[in-house]
Amino acid sequence: MSLVRVVVNGSKGRMGKESVRAVSEDSELDLVGQTDINDNLSEIISQRKAQVVLDFTHADVVMEVAVSIIKSGARPVIGTSGLLPQQVDELQKLCRKQKIGGVIAPNFAIGAVLMMKYSQDAAKYLPNAEVIEFHHDGKLDSPSGTAIKTANLIAGVRKNITKTSSEKEIIKGSRGGDSEGVQIHSVRLPGLIAHQEVIFGGQSQTLTIRHDSMHRESFMPGVCLACKKVMDLKELVYGLETLL
Ligand SMILES: NC(=O)c1ccc[n+]([C@@H]2O[C@H](COP(=O)([O-])OP(=O)(O)OC[C@H]3O[C@@H](n4cnc5c(N)ncnc54)[C@H](O)[C@@H]3O)[C@@H](O)[C@H]2O)c1
């Protein structure tokens, strides 16, 4: 069996370094390149005959990077957060045109995928819900991609929420950001890695679904799985759950 030839882009960053280690240690993957901000990614894809590019860069460059990966003929596995739904659509069209598969996963940790699935289920019965996400203070964008995806899943299934129309924020932002009617609160502190709570409120009761990534290695089984499974895909998929 031939190994899948992978380039890690953003390899000098926190997730990039962890991915370099994980890809190198996986017996079905071959790490053929490590690129970062000053490298010519398209040239390296072609020189090293890369089949997959794993991207952990920044929200403000991810769209441009994803387009260049697809146009260079490699399959994108995107972990970087910040892609908007219309950008995901555009990348799906581009992959279709190039006849290649791809993966965009806001969260590669299996526990986080389950948290989203259970939250979607709970929202059918307890429609009033808010999301609190907690990340390390080096995270540049907010809210997290996981929080946006969770809000999207909740909004898609819930009905009849109770909301007061006379609500007034004394300090702007106190009620968090509104994503499809779901409030998201972002906490940034040293000491944290990636955590999220989804709190549901009902009559005299609350339900809290919480996930904690204690170390970046929590994302690596999902990262390696995506790098392998993307080889069999005929389209670009959104979310690790599509591969499980
Ligand atoms: N999907 C997931 O499971 C998951 C998990 C954790 C973090 N993330 C996301 O991954 C991304 C990276 O996180 P991080 O903590 O490693 O960030 P980081 O700042 O530590 O690393 C980013 C790296 O990208 C490089 N970079 C920036 N622009 C580039 C470009 N144009 N081309 C190539 N390299 C470039 C930087 O030099 C840096 O080395 C963030 O968007 C974060 O939210 C996703």
The ligand as an SDF file (V2000), in Angstrom:
LIG
                    3D

 44 48  0  0  0  0  0  0  0  0999 V2000
   -9.7930   22.3290   13.4270 N   0  0  0  0  0  0  0  0  0  0  0  0
   -9.2900   22.1220   14.6500 C   0  0  0  0  0  0  0  0  0  0  0  0
   -9.5030   21.0600   15.2650 O   0  0  0  0  0  0  0  0  0  0  0  0
   -8.4290   23.1890   15.2720 C   0  0  0  0  0  0  0  0  0  0  0  0
   -7.8300   22.9880   16.5180 C   0  0  0  0  0  0  0  0  0  0  0  0
   -7.0220   23.9840   17.0340 C   0  0  0  0  0  0  0  0  0  0  0  0
   -6.7970   25.1530   16.3040 C   0  0  0  0  0  0  0  0  0  0  0  0
   -7.4260   25.3380   15.1080 N   0  0  0  0  0  0  0  0  0  0  0  0
   -7.1940   26.5050   14.2580 C   0  0  0  0  0  0  0  0  0  0  0  0
   -5.9730   26.3010   13.5680 O   0  0  0  0  0  0  0  0  0  0  0  0
   -5.4000   27.5660   13.2160 C   0  0  0  0  0  0  0  0  0  0  0  0
   -3.9410   27.6190   13.6620 C   0  0  0  0  0  0  0  0  0  0  0  0
   -3.8770   27.6270   15.0780 O   0  0  0  0  0  0  0  0  0  0  0  0
   -2.4680   27.7190   15.8370 P   0  0  0  0  0  0  0  0  0  0  0  0
   -2.7840   27.8260   17.2770 O   0  0  0  0  0  0  0  0  0  0  0  0
   -1.5690   26.6380   15.3430 O   0  0  0  0  0  0  0  0  0  0  0  0
   -1.9350   29.1470   15.2860 O   0  0  0  0  0  0  0  0  0  0  0  0
   -0.4350   29.6530   15.2610 P   0  0  0  0  0  0  0  0  0  0  0  0
   -0.5210   31.1420   15.2070 O   0  0  0  0  0  0  0  0  0  0  0  0
    0.3510   29.0280   16.3730 O   0  0  0  0  0  0  0  0  0  0  0  0
    0.1680   29.0880   13.8940 O   0  0  0  0  0  0  0  0  0  0  0  0
   -0.1870   29.5360   12.6240 C   0  0  0  0  0  0  0  0  0  0  0  0
    0.9940   29.3280   11.6870 C   0  0  0  0  0  0  0  0  0  0  0  0
    0.5640   29.6720   10.3800 O   0  0  0  0  0  0  0  0  0  0  0  0
    1.6240   30.3950    9.7410 C   0  0  0  0  0  0  0  0  0  0  0  0
    1.0800   31.1780    8.6420 N   0  0  0  0  0  0  0  0  0  0  0  0
    0.4040   32.3500    8.6620 C   0  0  0  0  0  0  0  0  0  0  0  0
    0.0700   32.7490    7.4260 N   0  0  0  0  0  0  0  0  0  0  0  0
    0.5310   31.7900    6.5870 C   0  0  0  0  0  0  0  0  0  0  0  0
    0.4920   31.6250    5.1900 C   0  0  0  0  0  0  0  0  0  0  0  0
   -0.0820   32.5130    4.3770 N   0  0  0  0  0  0  0  0  0  0  0  0
    1.0660   30.5140    4.6580 N   0  0  0  0  0  0  0  0  0  0  0  0
    1.6560   29.5930    5.4440 C   0  0  0  0  0  0  0  0  0  0  0  0
    1.7380   29.7040    6.7960 N   0  0  0  0  0  0  0  0  0  0  0  0
    1.1720   30.7830    7.3510 C   0  0  0  0  0  0  0  0  0  0  0  0
    2.2260   31.2310   10.8610 C   0  0  0  0  0  0  0  0  0  0  0  0
    3.5240   31.6960   10.5290 O   0  0  0  0  0  0  0  0  0  0  0  0
    2.2200   30.2190   12.0130 C   0  0  0  0  0  0  0  0  0  0  0  0
    3.3960   29.4540   12.0250 O   0  0  0  0  0  0  0  0  0  0  0  0
   -6.3110   28.6170   13.8710 C   0  0  0  0  0  0  0  0  0  0  0  0
   -7.2280   29.0930   12.9330 O   0  0  0  0  0  0  0  0  0  0  0  0
   -7.0270   27.8250   14.9630 C   0  0  0  0  0  0  0  0  0  0  0  0
   -8.2660   28.3880   15.3050 O   0  0  0  0  0  0  0  0  0  0  0  0
   -8.2260   24.3700   14.5860 C   0  0  0  0  0  0  0  0  0  0  0  0
  1  2  1  0
  2  3  2  0
  2  4  1  0
  4  5  1  0
  4 44  2  0
  5  6  2  0
  6  7  1  0
  7  8  2  0
  8  9  1  0
  8 44  1  0
  9 10  1  0
  9 42  1  0
 10 11  1  0
 11 12  1  0
 11 40  1  0
 12 13  1  0
 13 14  1  0
 14 15  2  0
 14 16  1  0
 14 17  1  0
 17 18  1  0
 18 19  2  0
 18 20  1  0
 18 21  1  0
 21 22  1  0
 22 23  1  0
 23 24  1  0
 23 38  1  0
 24 25  1  0
 25 26  1  0
 25 36  1  0
 26 27  1  0
 26 35  1  0
 27 28  2  0
 28 29  1  0
 29 30  1  0
 29 35  2  0
 30 31  1  0
 30 32  2  0
 32 33  1  0
 33 34  2  0
 34 35  1  0
 36 37  1  0
 36 38  1  0
 38 39  1  0
 40 41  1  0
 40 42  1  0
 42 43  1  0
M  CHG  2   8   1  16  -1
M  END
$$$$
